[in-house]
Amino acid sequence: MKHKIFSYCATQGYRPYMEDRMHYMYDPNNNLSIFGIFDGHGGLFVSDFLETNFARSVRDRLLRFEARRKLSIEGMLDIRDPVEELLVTEIHRLDDLLSRLDPNCTSLTGSTMIAVILESNRYLSVVNVGDSRAVACDLQNRVVPLSKDHKPDDVSFAKLAILICFLFSNVT
């Protein structure tokens, strides 16, 4: 894979330290690139955790999935839906792992995340958890949005917020 230019921008807010993190992983043996930006909120514990763990864990899960896919007849079918499910499962696994760490570090801090995963120079997946944004440029140098902003007035976002409120209100 010949790498094209990529960039990111981070601006420190009013805090005396930077809470945001960025991680890029390129695995030339498996032709896989993972770009992640983690926007820390209320501290840097969660964004540090994601910087250290997200790309590696997603890479490992994708490679296990790819090995199984090659051995199955389903390997000839469209792989996008299983990859989407795989990514959601891995994000939930990381969230669960994070929730079991020191509550003094995790109870008042968090992070948004935007990640782009490029497989075999052919498949592009975008993971968006929060208010970050991913864009790319096409061959005509036009900006192409890769993610959709999460807005409170978005019907699907509102349904998710209602579900989250329901889940938290029913915790015993």
C-alpha positions as CSV (number, residue, x, y, z in Angstrom):
1,M,0.0,0.0,0.0
2,K,1.3,3.4,-0.9
3,H,0.3,5.8,1.8
4,K,-1.4,9.0,1.0
5,I,-1.3,12.0,3.2
6,F,-3.5,12.1,6.3
7,S,-3.7,14.7,9.0
8,Y,-5.5,15.6,12.1
9,C,-5.9,18.7,14.2
10,A,-6.1,19.1,17.9
11,T,-6.6,22.3,19.9
12,Q,-6.1,22.4,23.6
13,G,-9.0,24.0,25.4
14,Y,-9.1,25.8,28.7
15,R,-7.5,22.9,30.7
16,P,-3.8,23.1,31.6
17,Y,-3.3,19.8,29.8
18,M,-4.3,18.1,26.5
19,E,-7.0,15.5,26.9
20,D,-7.2,14.4,23.3
21,R,-5.2,11.5,21.8
22,M,-4.6,10.2,18.3
23,H,-3.4,6.8,17.2
24,Y,-2.4,5.5,13.8
25,M,-1.6,1.8,13.1
26,Y,-0.5,0.4,9.8
27,D,-0.1,-3.4,9.5
28,P,1.7,-4.0,6.1
29,N,1.5,-7.8,6.4
30,N,-2.3,-7.6,6.5
31,N,-2.8,-4.5,4.4
32,L,-4.7,-2.8,7.2
33,S,-4.7,0.8,8.5
34,I,-6.5,2.1,11.5
35,F,-6.8,5.8,12.3
36,G,-8.3,6.9,15.6
37,I,-8.9,10.2,17.3
38,F,-10.1,10.2,20.9
39,D,-11.5,13.4,22.3
40,G,-11.1,13.3,26.1
41,H,-13.8,14.7,28.3
42,G,-13.2,15.5,32.0
43,G,-9.7,14.0,32.0
44,L,-7.4,11.9,29.9
45,F,-7.8,8.5,31.4
46,V,-10.3,7.2,28.8
47,S,-8.6,8.8,25.8
48,D,-5.3,7.3,26.9
49,F,-6.9,3.9,27.3
50,L,-8.4,4.1,23.8
51,E,-5.1,5.3,22.3
52,T,-3.3,2.3,23.8
53,N,-6.0,-0.4,23.2
54,F,-8.5,0.4,20.4
55,A,-6.4,-0.1,17.3
56,R,-4.7,-3.3,18.5
57,S,-7.9,-4.9,19.7
58,V,-9.8,-4.0,16.5
59,R,-6.9,-5.3,14.4
60,D,-6.7,-8.6,16.4
61,R,-10.5,-9.1,16.1
62,L,-10.5,-8.3,12.3
63,L,-7.7,-10.8,11.7
64,R,-9.5,-13.5,13.6
65,F,-12.6,-12.8,11.6
66,E,-10.7,-12.8,8.3
67,A,-9.1,-16.2,9.1
68,R,-12.5,-17.7,9.8
69,R,-14.1,-16.0,6.7
70,K,-11.5,-17.6,4.5
71,L,-12.4,-21.0,5.8
72,S,-16.1,-20.6,5.2
73,I,-18.4,-20.6,2.3
74,E,-19.8,-17.4,3.7
75,G,-16.5,-15.9,2.7
76,M,-17.9,-15.4,-0.7
77,L,-20.8,-13.3,0.6
78,D,-20.7,-9.6,1.4
79,I,-18.6,-9.0,4.5
80,R,-19.7,-5.5,5.5
81,D,-22.5,-6.4,7.8
82,P,-20.4,-8.9,9.8
83,V,-17.6,-6.3,10.0
84,E,-20.0,-3.7,11.3
85,E,-21.2,-6.2,13.9
86,L,-17.6,-7.0,14.8
87,L,-16.7,-3.4,15.4
88,V,-19.8,-2.7,17.5
89,T,-19.0,-5.9,19.6
90,E,-15.4,-4.8,20.1
91,I,-16.4,-1.3,21.2
92,H,-18.8,-2.8,23.7
93,R,-16.0,-5.1,24.9
94,L,-13.6,-2.2,25.4
95,D,-16.3,-0.2,27.2
96,D,-16.9,-3.2,29.5
97,L,-13.2,-3.6,30.1
98,L,-12.9,0.1,30.9
99,S,-15.8,0.0,33.3
100,R,-14.0,-2.6,35.4
101,L,-10.9,-0.4,35.9
102,D,-10.4,2.0,38.8
103,P,-13.7,3.9,39.3
104,N,-11.8,6.8,40.7
105,C,-10.3,7.2,37.2
106,T,-13.3,6.3,35.1
107,S,-16.4,7.7,36.8
108,L,-15.9,11.3,35.9
109,T,-14.0,11.1,32.6
110,G,-14.8,9.9,29.1
111,S,-14.0,10.3,25.5
112,T,-15.6,10.5,22.1
113,M,-14.0,8.5,19.3
114,I,-13.8,8.7,15.6
115,A,-11.9,5.9,13.8
116,V,-11.4,4.9,10.2
117,I,-10.4,1.4,9.3
118,L,-9.1,0.7,5.8
119,E,-8.8,-3.0,4.8
120,S,-7.0,-4.2,1.7
121,N,-7.2,-0.7,0.1
122,R,-10.8,-1.6,-0.6
123,Y,-13.0,-1.6,2.5
124,L,-13.5,1.5,4.5
125,S,-15.3,1.4,7.9
126,V,-15.9,4.5,10.1
127,V,-16.7,4.3,13.8
128,N,-18.2,7.4,15.4
129,V,-18.9,7.5,19.1
130,G,-19.7,11.1,20.0
131,D,-19.2,14.5,18.4
132,S,-16.1,14.1,16.4
133,R,-16.0,14.2,12.6
134,A,-14.1,12.4,9.8
135,V,-13.7,13.7,6.3
136,A,-11.7,12.7,3.2
137,C,-10.8,14.2,-0.1
138,D,-11.8,12.5,-3.3
139,L,-9.7,12.4,-6.5
140,Q,-11.0,15.8,-7.5
141,N,-9.9,17.3,-4.1
142,R,-13.5,17.7,-2.9
143,V,-14.3,17.1,0.8
144,V,-16.3,14.0,1.4
145,P,-17.9,13.5,4.9
146,L,-17.2,10.0,6.3
147,S,-19.3,10.4,9.4
148,K,-22.6,11.9,10.4
149,D,-22.6,14.3,13.4
150,H,-24.6,13.1,16.4
151,K,-27.1,15.8,17.1
152,P,-29.8,15.8,19.8
153,D,-32.5,16.7,17.3
154,D,-31.7,13.7,15.1
155,V,-34.5,11.1,15.4
156,S,-32.1,8.1,15.6
157,F,-29.9,9.9,18.2
158,A,-33.0,10.8,20.2
159,K,-34.1,7.1,20.2
160,L,-30.7,6.1,21.4
161,A,-30.8,8.7,24.2
162,I,-34.2,7.5,25.3
163,L,-32.9,3.9,25.3
164,I,-29.9,4.9,27.4
165,C,-32.0,6.8,29.9
166,F,-34.3,3.8,30.2
167,L,-31.4,1.4,30.8
168,F,-29.8,3.7,33.5
169,S,-33.2,4.3,35.2
170,N,-33.7,0.5,35.5
171,V,-30.3,-0.3,37.0
172,T,-30.8,-1.8,40.5
